[in-house]
Amino acid sequence: MSLRLIVWTLCMAYVAFLLAGTKGAFSPGIAITAAFLGAMIGFCLGIMFANRAVRRRRENVLGVNVARTYR
């Protein structure tokens, strides 16, 4: 689960850093801010996908669809 969080966080920070530097004038402050915001978005996505994987694994172990049970 922690590997998924690390990968999403680093990838989104890198993509945001690259997108911030695509303009003609490169500002280090903007690039750092974009990388930080990208890392935060990546962290949230990583948590979301990690929880989804745990939920699906739990469904497979129990043999029932837990999501349908709690609706």
Backbone as CSV, one residue per row, in Angstrom:
resi,resn,N_x,N_y,N_z,CA_x,CA_y,CA_z,C_x,C_y,C_z
1,MET,0.820,-1.182,0.000,0.000,0.000,0.000,0.867,1.248,0.000
2,SER,1.966,1.258,0.721,2.808,2.446,0.776,3.536,2.683,-0.547
3,LEU,3.827,1.622,-1.286,4.466,1.794,-2.593,3.550,2.553,-3.538
4,ARG,2.271,2.252,-3.509,1.307,2.936,-4.358,1.256,4.424,-4.008
5,LEU,1.292,4.747,-2.735,1.286,6.156,-2.324,2.532,6.883,-2.802
6,ILE,3.674,6.248,-2.684,4.929,6.867,-3.097,4.954,7.095,-4.600
7,VAL,4.524,6.102,-5.359,4.541,6.221,-6.822,3.612,7.333,-7.287
8,TRP,2.383,7.359,-6.787,1.447,8.398,-7.205,1.941,9.783,-6.810
9,THR,2.470,9.919,-5.619,2.943,11.224,-5.150,4.094,11.727,-6.007
10,LEU,5.073,10.877,-6.256,6.227,11.300,-7.050,5.857,11.578,-8.505
11,CYS,5.016,10.746,-9.075,4.628,10.941,-10.485,3.841,12.228,-10.674
12,MET,2.901,12.496,-9.805,2.099,13.716,-9.958,2.933,14.964,-9.681
13,ALA,3.859,14.889,-8.746,4.742,16.034,-8.501,5.625,16.299,-9.718
14,TYR,6.125,15.248,-10.335,6.976,15.392,-11.510,6.197,15.967,-12.696
15,VAL,4.984,15.475,-12.898,4.161,15.979,-14.012,3.817,17.448,-13.792
16,ALA,3.454,17.817,-12.584,3.140,19.218,-12.296,4.372,20.102,-12.475
17,PHE,5.535,19.612,-12.080,6.777,20.367,-12.270,7.063,20.577,-13.753
18,LEU,6.861,19.542,-14.554,7.085,19.667,-15.991,6.085,20.615,-16.643
19,LEU,4.838,20.536,-16.234,3.829,21.427,-16.799,4.063,22.882,-16.408
20,ALA,4.620,23.114,-15.234,4.904,24.485,-14.807,6.059,25.080,-15.612
21,GLY,6.938,24.238,-16.117,8.092,24.733,-16.853,7.898,24.787,-18.354
22,THR,6.691,24.537,-18.856,6.475,24.530,-20.298,6.362,25.927,-20.882
23,LYS,6.130,26.926,-20.063,6.033,28.301,-20.554,7.421,28.815,-20.916
24,GLY,7.453,29.910,-21.637,8.740,30.478,-22.042,9.574,30.933,-20.854
25,ALA,8.947,31.581,-19.874,9.658,32.071,-18.693,9.496,31.062,-17.559
26,PHE,10.600,30.521,-17.101,10.577,29.522,-16.040,10.808,30.207,-14.705
27,SER,9.861,30.082,-13.799,9.978,30.665,-12.467,10.142,29.543,-11.446
28,PRO,11.217,29.547,-10.688,11.419,28.475,-9.693,10.320,28.428,-8.633
29,GLY,9.804,29.582,-8.238,8.743,29.611,-7.232,7.480,28.943,-7.720
30,ILE,7.124,29.224,-8.958,5.930,28.605,-9.534,6.144,27.107,-9.715
31,ALA,7.331,26.717,-10.121,7.619,25.294,-10.324,7.547,24.525,-9.004
32,ILE,8.060,25.119,-7.943,8.023,24.457,-6.633,6.590,24.361,-6.123
33,THR,5.824,25.432,-6.308,4.425,25.413,-5.889,3.636,24.365,-6.677
34,ALA,3.875,24.307,-7.976,3.179,23.318,-8.806,3.567,21.905,-8.399
35,ALA,4.833,21.673,-8.113,5.274,20.347,-7.685,4.639,19.966,-6.345
36,PHE,4.527,20.916,-5.442,3.898,20.653,-4.145,2.430,20.317,-4.323
37,LEU,1.715,21.104,-5.131,0.302,20.829,-5.359,0.110,19.494,-6.087
38,GLY,0.987,19.197,-7.029,0.927,17.910,-7.706,1.165,16.755,-6.755
39,ALA,2.096,16.942,-5.828,2.365,15.897,-4.834,1.160,15.684,-3.923
40,MET,0.483,16.764,-3.566,-0.706,16.627,-2.724,-1.822,15.897,-3.468
41,ILE,-2.021,16.227,-4.734,-3.031,15.533,-5.535,-2.650,14.063,-5.696
42,GLY,-1.375,13.793,-5.959,-0.905,12.416,-6.087,-1.075,11.625,-4.809
43,PHE,-0.846,12.264,-3.688,-1.025,11.588,-2.401,-2.488,11.220,-2.189
44,CYS,-3.384,12.141,-2.512,-4.817,11.856,-2.371,-5.250,10.744,-3.320
45,LEU,-4.761,10.767,-4.551,-5.085,9.698,-5.486,-4.523,8.360,-5.016
46,GLY,-3.313,8.383,-4.490,-2.709,7.155,-3.971,-3.506,6.555,-2.832
47,ILE,-3.982,7.398,-1.926,-4.819,6.917,-0.826,-6.109,6.321,-1.366
48,MET,-6.706,7.017,-2.336,-7.965,6.537,-2.898,-7.795,5.163,-3.553
49,PHE,-6.760,5.008,-4.366,-6.555,3.740,-5.055,-6.088,2.637,-4.102
50,ALA,-5.340,2.988,-3.079,-4.924,1.987,-2.098,-6.126,1.476,-1.307
51,ASN,-7.018,2.376,-0.911,-8.233,1.949,-0.212,-9.112,1.092,-1.102
52,ARG,-9.152,1.422,-2.372,-9.943,0.623,-3.312,-9.376,-0.795,-3.423
53,ALA,-8.056,-0.905,-3.492,-7.433,-2.224,-3.591,-7.691,-3.046,-2.334
54,VAL,-7.623,-2.411,-1.173,-7.889,-3.124,0.083,-9.336,-3.583,0.124
55,ARG,-10.242,-2.720,-0.312,-11.661,-3.077,-0.307,-11.930,-4.249,-1.250
56,ARG,-11.322,-4.229,-2.411,-11.518,-5.332,-3.362,-10.912,-6.631,-2.838
57,ARG,-9.759,-6.539,-2.184,-9.141,-7.733,-1.609,-10.020,-8.303,-0.512
58,ARG,-10.619,-7.430,0.298,-11.503,-7.879,1.368,-12.745,-8.565,0.795
59,GLU,-13.271,-8.025,-0.329,-14.425,-8.648,-0.973,-14.080,-10.052,-1.455
60,ASN,-12.892,-10.225,-2.021,-12.490,-11.532,-2.525,-12.299,-12.539,-1.402
61,VAL,-11.806,-12.091,-0.260,-11.580,-12.997,0.864,-12.913,-13.443,1.466
62,LEU,-13.831,-12.505,1.622,-15.115,-12.830,2.230,-16.047,-13.557,1.265
63,GLY,-15.852,-13.347,-0.016,-16.711,-13.996,-0.990,-18.026,-13.280,-1.222
64,VAL,-18.190,-12.109,-0.627,-19.406,-11.317,-0.840,-18.998,-9.904,-1.225
65,ASN,-19.912,-9.187,-1.829,-19.647,-7.823,-2.209,-19.982,-6.916,-1.027
66,VAL,-18.954,-6.425,-0.345,-19.139,-5.600,0.849,-19.796,-4.269,0.486
67,ALA,-19.475,-3.732,-0.675,-20.033,-2.442,-1.070,-21.554,-2.528,-1.202
68,ARG,-22.069,-3.620,-1.697,-23.519,-3.772,-1.835,-24.181,-3.991,-0.472
69,THR,-23.472,-4.598,0.453,-24.033,-4.891,1.764,-24.315,-3.617,2.544
70,TYR,-23.458,-2.615,2.437,-23.583,-1.399,3.231,-24.325,-0.273,2.531
71,ARG,-24.944,-0.524,1.397,-25.714,0.538,0.727,-27.065,0.696,1.341
